[in-house]
Amino acid sequence: MTTYPLYLAPMEDVTDPAFRLLCKRFGANRVYTEFVNADALVRDVKSTLRKLTISDQERPVAIQIYGREAESMAQAAKIVEQAGPDIIDLNFGCPVKKVAGKGAGAGLLKDIPKLLEITEAVVKAVKLPVTVKTRLGWDENNKTIHPLALQLQDLGISELTIHGRTRSQMYSGEADWTLIGEIKNDPEIHIPINGNGDITSAQRAKECFDKYGVDAIMIGRASFGRPWIFKEIASYLQTGIPWTPPSMKWQVDILKEHVDAAIQWVGDERKGIVHSRRHFAASTAFKGLFDFKQTRIRLLQANTRQEVFDIMDYIVDHWG
């Protein structure tokens, strides 16, 4: 039987243990932590060290680190190795200004020698497999990913995940998978090549596996409020039959479960709810409901667990 690995992308303030375990339950074949600041890790910052919290239930799990200096990245990788993940992933793709603007994440796509120096230092520093996640290049005129993929392979990385946008695109426009496919089908490439970008449906996932031949697909923003997307996609890939969640109540029960897990993880009721709001806002459970705007506003402004759950129950009673 053909296998179609599906990975949960690393996302800041999203892929904490609570959410990772939910996605794992619904079929994510690999999950990634939030990205971890190498400099803060080396400085022993408590909130950063907490991001290294992983459990056996979520394996295989990758811890992703980012930084702009080879020495601190190598030191951080050694610290991460002690946390016991299955993989150490290097973030060369984050486009946000506070990361890329400081020469880390996708900012390193403007300094390929430094990017390669960091990769080599980390690969040499640890015994675990080292993987890389990056983008097509800095901008439309500098799509450097194909030669970069060959250079990274030569340095000993185990896998490469490519987001089909440039840094300048941020998250706008459509992800371009053409170059991802070209790299995967280059006979000189022998490491797994994974694709990322705009996988929002099972049909699109199948198209990308079939058309571009990638070894795995990574799913990011489409998982917000929809951890069952992995089941949707995996079921369709194996059977060709679309899978839909059993009911609105079923979806809402999962969202409630996530709220409780987030509160427990954060350690504060209100902060846990705020932490979960992007999932309410994006969830397919509430898409397309008629005359829903005011109820949605109430849901996103609720500050207690009881209030959130009461509004969710109201939604199920009126629209479910």
C-alpha positions in Angstrom: 0.0 0.0 0.0 1.3 3.5 -0.9 2.1 5.6 2.1 1.4 9.3 2.2 3.1 10.8 5.3 1.4 13.9 6.7 3.3 16.2 9.1 2.1 19.0 11.4 4.2 22.1 10.6 6.0 24.0 13.4 4.1 27.1 14.3 4.7 29.7 17.0 2.0 29.8 19.7 0.2 26.9 17.9 2.1 23.6 18.0 2.3 23.2 21.8 1.9 19.8 23.4 -1.8 20.1 23.7 -2.4 20.7 20.0 0.3 18.3 18.8 -1.3 15.4 20.7 -4.7 16.2 19.2 -3.2 16.2 15.7 -1.3 13.0 16.4 -4.6 11.3 17.5 -6.1 12.2 14.1 -3.3 10.8 12.1 -0.4 13.2 11.9 2.6 11.0 11.1 5.1 13.5 12.6 4.6 16.6 14.7 6.9 19.6 15.2 7.3 21.9 18.2 7.0 25.6 18.1 10.3 27.1 16.9 12.8 27.6 19.6 15.2 30.6 19.8 18.7 29.2 20.0 20.1 32.2 21.8 17.4 32.1 24.5 18.0 28.4 24.9 21.7 28.9 25.4 20.9 31.6 27.9 18.7 29.2 29.8 15.5 31.2 29.4 12.8 29.3 31.3 9.9 30.0 28.8 12.1 28.8 26.0 13.3 25.7 27.8 9.6 24.8 28.3 9.2 24.5 24.6 11.4 21.4 24.7 8.6 19.5 26.6 7.7 16.5 24.5 6.1 13.1 25.3 6.4 9.6 24.0 2.8 9.7 22.9 3.6 12.2 20.2 6.6 10.5 18.6 8.0 10.8 16.1 8.5 14.5 17.2 10.9 17.1 15.9 12.1 20.1 17.8 12.8 23.1 15.6 15.4 25.8 16.4 16.3 29.1 14.8 19.1 31.6 15.1 21.6 33.5 13.1 25.0 32.3 14.4 26.6 28.9 13.9 28.1 28.7 17.4 24.9 29.4 19.3 22.8 27.1 16.9 25.3 24.2 17.5 25.1 24.8 21.3 21.3 24.9 21.2 21.2 21.7 19.2 23.2 19.9 21.9 20.7 21.2 24.5 17.8 20.0 22.3 19.4 16.6 21.9 19.2 16.1 25.6 15.4 16.6 25.5 15.2 13.4 23.4 13.4 14.4 20.2 13.6 12.1 17.1 14.7 14.9 14.9 16.3 18.4 15.1 14.9 20.8 12.5 16.5 24.0 11.4 14.2 26.9 10.7 15.4 28.8 7.6 11.9 29.7 6.5 10.1 31.9 9.1 9.3 35.2 7.2 8.1 37.4 10.1 10.1 40.6 10.6 11.2 39.9 14.2 12.9 36.8 13.0 13.9 37.3 9.3 14.6 41.0 9.9 17.3 40.0 12.4 19.0 37.6 10.0 17.4 34.4 11.3 14.7 32.2 9.7 14.1 33.2 6.1 16.5 36.1 6.6 19.3 33.6 6.1 18.2 33.2 2.5 20.0 36.5 1.9 23.2 35.0 3.3 23.5 31.5 1.9 27.1 31.0 3.2 26.0 31.7 6.7 23.0 29.4 6.3 25.3 26.6 5.2 27.8 27.4 8.0 25.0 27.0 10.6 23.8 23.8 9.0 27.3 22.2 9.0 27.9 23.2 12.6 24.6 21.7 13.8 25.1 18.4 11.8 28.5 18.0 13.3 27.4 18.9 16.9 24.7 16.2 17.3 24.1 12.5 16.6 20.3 13.0 15.9 19.1 13.4 12.3 19.1 17.1 11.3 16.5 18.4 8.9 15.8 21.8 7.3 12.6 23.7 6.6 13.0 26.7 4.2 11.4 28.6 1.3 12.0 29.0 -2.4 14.3 32.0 -1.8 14.2 35.6 -0.7 12.1 37.0 -3.5 10.8 36.3 -7.0 14.2 37.2 -8.5 16.2 35.1 -6.0 14.7 31.6 -6.0 17.8 29.9 -4.8 16.2 26.7 -3.5 17.5 24.2 -6.1 21.2 24.7 -5.7 20.7 25.2 -2.0 19.0 21.8 -1.7 22.0 20.1 -3.2 24.4 22.0 -0.9 22.3 21.2 2.2 22.3 17.5 1.1 26.1 17.5 0.8 26.3 18.8 4.4 24.5 15.8 5.7 20.9 16.9 6.4 18.4 14.0 6.5 15.4 15.7 4.9 14.4 19.0 3.4 11.0 20.6 3.7 10.2 23.4 1.2 7.4 25.9 1.6 6.4 27.0 -1.9 6.7 30.7 -1.3 9.5 33.2 -1.2 10.1 35.3 2.0 8.8 38.4 0.3 5.5 36.7 -0.3 5.1 36.0 3.4 1.8 34.0 3.4 0.2 35.9 0.4 -0.5 34.6 -3.0 -0.5 31.0 -3.9 2.2 28.5 -3.0 4.2 27.4 -6.1 5.0 23.7 -5.9 6.7 23.6 -9.3 10.2 24.0 -7.9 9.5 21.6 -5.1 8.7 19.0 -7.8 11.8 19.8 -9.8 14.0 19.3 -6.8 12.3 16.0 -5.8 12.7 14.7 -9.3 16.4 15.8 -9.6 18.4 12.5 -9.9 21.2 14.1 -7.8 18.8 14.5 -4.9 18.6 11.4 -2.7 17.2 12.8 0.6 13.4 13.0 1.2 11.9 16.2 -0.1 8.7 17.3 1.7 6.3 20.0 0.4 4.4 22.7 2.4 2.0 25.4 1.4 -1.7 25.8 0.8 -2.7 22.2 1.6 -6.3 22.9 2.8 -8.1 19.8 1.4 -7.7 16.1 0.9 -8.0 16.6 -2.9 -5.2 19.2 -3.0 -3.0 16.9 -0.9 -3.5 14.0 -3.3 -2.8 16.3 -6.3 0.5 17.4 -4.7 1.6 13.8 -3.9 0.7 12.6 -7.4 1.9 15.6 -9.5 5.1 16.5 -7.6 6.1 13.1 -6.1 7.0 14.6 -2.7 7.9 12.2 0.1 5.6 13.9 2.7 3.3 16.9 3.0 3.4 19.3 5.8 0.2 21.0 6.9 0.2 24.3 8.8 -2.5 27.0 9.0 -5.2 24.6 7.6 -5.0 22.7 10.9 -6.1 25.7 13.0 -9.3 24.6 14.8 -9.3 21.5 12.6 -6.9 18.9 14.0 -9.0 16.2 12.2 -7.7 17.5 8.8 -5.1 14.7 9.0 -7.9 12.1 9.2 -9.7 13.9 6.4 -6.7 13.7 4.1 -5.4 10.3 5.1 -8.8 8.7 4.6 -9.2 10.2 1.2 -5.6 9.2 0.1 -6.1 5.6 1.1 -9.7 5.1 -0.1 -10.5 7.9 -2.6 -13.7 8.5 -0.5 -14.1 12.0 1.1 -14.3 11.9 4.9 -16.2 14.6 6.7 -16.5 15.1 10.5 -19.5 13.2 11.9 -21.4 16.3 13.1 -21.0 19.9 14.4 -21.3 18.6 17.9 -18.4 16.2 17.4 -16.2 19.1 16.1 -17.2 21.3 19.0 -16.4 18.6 21.5 -12.9 18.4 20.0 -12.6 22.2 20.3 -13.7 22.0 23.9 -11.2 19.3 24.6 -8.5 21.5 23.1 -9.5 24.5 25.3 -9.2 22.3 28.4 -5.8 21.0 27.3 -4.6 24.5 26.5 -5.7 25.8 29.9 -3.8 23.0 31.5 -0.7 23.6 29.5 -0.7 27.4 30.0 -1.6 27.1 33.6 -4.2 29.9 33.6 -7.8 29.8 32.5 -8.0 33.2 30.7 -4.6 32.8 29.1 -5.5 29.3 27.9 -8.6 30.6 26.3 -6.8 33.5 24.6 -4.2 30.9 23.4 -7.1 28.9 21.8 -8.9 31.8 20.1 -7.2 31.5 16.7 -8.6 27.9 16.6 -12.2 29.1 17.2 -11.7 31.8 14.6 -10.5 29.5 11.9 -12.3 26.3 12.7 -14.3 24.7 9.8 -16.9 23.8 12.5 -18.3 27.3 12.2 -17.8 28.0 8.5 -20.7 29.2 6.5 -23.2 29.6 9.3 -26.1 32.0 8.5 -26.3 35.2 10.6 -23.4 34.1 12.8 -21.4 37.3 13.1 -22.5 38.5 16.5 -22.3 35.0 18.0 -18.8 34.7 16.6 -17.8 38.0 18.2 -19.1 36.8 21.6 -17.2 33.6 21.2 -13.9 35.4 20.5 -14.5 37.8 23.4 -15.4 35.2 26.0 -12.9 35.0 28.9 -14.0 32.0 31.0 -14.1 28.4 30.2 -17.8 28.3 31.2 -18.7 31.2 28.9 -16.8 29.7 26.0 -18.5 26.3 26.4 -22.0 27.9 26.9 -21.6 29.8 23.6 -20.4 26.6 21.8 -23.4 24.7 23.2 -25.7 27.5 22.0 -24.1 27.3 18.5 -24.7 23.5 18.3 -28.3 24.0 19.5 -29.1 26.7 16.9 -27.0 25.6 13.9 -25.9 22.1 14.5 
